[in-house]
């Protein structure tokens, strides 16, 4: 880790035997990040964008997908 690195700490939380696919807790300084997945692994932000797109296009008389 360099002096300029934003990563302050990395800790394996679960499944250490999976190597890079394990679950990690990473503490980062000055790096705002939001990750939102539901229990099925769907990206909540992508679903929100799709829902908003469908709402706008339905209001304009276009058929929603």
C-alpha positions, 0 to 999 in steps of 0.5 A: 500500500502506498502513502497515496492509497485510499485503501486503509484496511482489507479484511476477509469476512467470509469464504476465505477459501474462495480467494478473490471471490471471498467476501471482503470488508474494505475500508476506504478513505474519501471515496463515496460509494453506494452498492445496492443489490436485492436478495436476488442479486439485482442491481437496485439502481438499474431497476430504478432507472428502468422503472422510471424509463417505463413510467415516462414512456407509458405516460407519453403513450409508448408501450412499456417493455 
